[in-house]
Each structure stands twice: as structure tokens, then as C-alpha cells.
Amino acid sequence: MRVELDVQDFFYESSSSTTLNFGDTDDRVAPETWENWFHRWLEVLQPHLPPASSYEIGLRLTDDAEIQALNVQYRHQNKPTDVLAFAALEVDFPHPEMSADPLYLGDIVVSVNTAQRQAQQQGHSLLTELAWLATHGLLHLLGWDHPDEESLLQMLKQQVILLETTGIVIDIEY
């Protein structure tokens, strides 16, 4: 399975003077690392994927100001949020026949500012929080949702499984 990941690192490009603590290192997550993670995550999620020879996903790392503007525009909530997912595929919609072109799943937008605050609150690294939020967004792209407590718990458990495939252990209470 091939994954084409378009990483747009708006946050780090626009705030090069800002230093964030990733835990073990102060380096940001390299695009190659993101690509490796998404490849592993999609392998685990294969049963939930529409058939395709390859998949395409956009990942944008941004700040609170930009994600708040997107949150107002698309969710009518005038506040920053941690992650937004813009799915390209309709759930319960017939999928086209497999083609040689990658199947575009959608875009995930993560606020690094909010991720930093949440990482500190949760007592883990920024890297762990960014991966956690990316898995959450990925599940939304694939049609997962959490309108009730039971579906939220299923989603959180799946996120833990996905993180474990990349060697990230997260301690979360269900």
C-alpha cells in the first residue's frame, strides 16, 4: 500500500523563533516520519479503507489563529480547537472502481499551540500529542465519529492501537 502525504508545516515555517519541547528532542516531526506513521496506520486500518492502489492525505500543522478561523468557517465555533478533519469521501457512498490514481481521503489540520497545551496537561511529549491528534483526524477521514460515549471509547481505543504501531505508548483512561 502506498500513501502520499502532503505535509504543510505552516506552524514551524511561520514561527521559526518559537521553541517547543517535544520531550526527548526539540526537533519537529520530519515529513518522512509522518509518512512512515501514516503508512503504518493505514495498514492497520486496511479493513476500514475503500479499495485503492494508493491513498492521498493532506496534513497541515498550524497555529491557534488559523485553526480558529477554520473552526468558525466550517463548524461555527469561534475558538481554537486541537484538530479538524475534512473528509473527501462520503460515508455509506459507493466508492469508485480502483484506479491507478491515489484515492484522496481528505485533510487533517492540527493546531500545534493547542497540542502543546494538551501535551503539558496530559503529562506527555508534544510528539505524542501530535501523533494522537493526527490519528484522531485520520479516523474521522475514514468515517469514524463520536456522537456518544460508546463510540468515543471505540475511537480512543483505536487511536491507542495506532500509536502503538509507531512505538508511541500513551496512558489514557477509558
C-alpha positions, 0 to 999 in steps of 0.5 A: 500500500502506498500513501502520499502525504502532503505535509504543510508545516505552516506552524514551524515555517511561520514561527521559526523563533518559537521553541517547543519541547517535544520531550526527548528532542526539540526537533519537529516531526520530519515529513518522512516520519509522518509518512512512515506513521501514516503508512503504518496506520493505514495498514492497520486500518486496511479493513476500514479503507475503500479499495485503492492502489494508493491513498492521498492525505493532506496534513497541515500543522498550524497555529491557534489563529488559523485553526480558529478561523477554520473552526468558525468557517466550517463548524461555527465555533469561534475558538481554537480547537486541537484538530479538524478533519475534512473528509473527501469521501462520503460515508455509506457512498459507493466508492469508485472502481480502483484506479491507478490514481491515489484515492484522496481521503481528505485533510487533517489540520492540527493546531500545534499551540493547542497540542502543546497545551494538551501535551503539558496537561496530559503529562506527555511529549508534544510528539505524542500529542501530535501523533494522537491528534493526527490519528484522531483526524485520520479516523474521522477521514475514514468515517469514524465519529463520536456522537456518544460515549460508546463510540468515543471509547471505540475511537480512543481505543483505536487511536491507542492501537495506532500509536502503538504501531509507531512505538508511541505508548500513551496512558489514557483512561477509558 
